[in-house]
Amino acid sequence: MKKVLFSAVVLGFVVFFSLSAFAATIGFEPGSQTVPVGEPVSVDLVISGLGDGTSPSLAGFDLFIEYDPTILALSDVSFGDPDLGDQLDVLFWGINDYDVSTYAPGIEEIFELSWNPAADLVDQQAPSFVLATLTFDTLSVGTSPLEIVDPNPPFVASRLSDELGNALDFERESGSVSPVPVPATFILFGFGLGGIGILRRKKRG
C-alpha cells in the first residue's frame, strides 16, 4: 500500500508540475563483470549527483531492475551503503519501508521510503552512495545486461522522490554481468603465469 501511495504522489508531481532541470545519476558498479559460471556475483546500485549539504537529497526510490533470467537469478538484496550506512536513514531510526518483489521474470522491483525529516536528509546525506547491493546466482554462460527500466509507463515506472516528496529526475547508466565457462578462467590464469615465466627467463638471460 505504501508503495502505491509513493508512486501516486510522485506521479502526481510528474503530471502537474514540471521536473527540475537537476538530474541525479543511477548506475551499476562495477559497470561490467566477468565471473565463472556457477559463482555468485554482487553489483552495487549507486546514485550520484545529489546535493552536498543542500537540496536535493533522496527520500525514496522505486526502481525496476531488468536482467536476463536465463543467465542470472537474483538471490539477495542488501539496502544501504556498506561504508556510509543507509543514507535514507541518516538518523538511524530503523523505521524505513523496504521491499523487493518480482514484477515479471527478469524484472525486480526494489523500493525504499525514508521517514527521516527533510532537513536532516539535506544536512547529513552524502551526495553519492550505494542504494543497495544486488547479489545474483550465475546460471549459464553469456552476457546479461543490467538496466533500470519502466515496465509500463507512466503508471509502472522507476521513480525517485526528493526530501520534500517531489519527483526527482535522474539519468540511468546500464551495466552487465558475463558468466564464462570455468575452464576459460583457468586458461586465462595459465596464460598469465606463462607470461610471467617468459619475462623472468628474459631477465635472467
Order of alpha helices (4+ residues) and beta strands (2+ residues): alpha-beta-beta-beta-beta-beta-beta-beta-alpha-beta-beta-beta-beta-beta-alpha
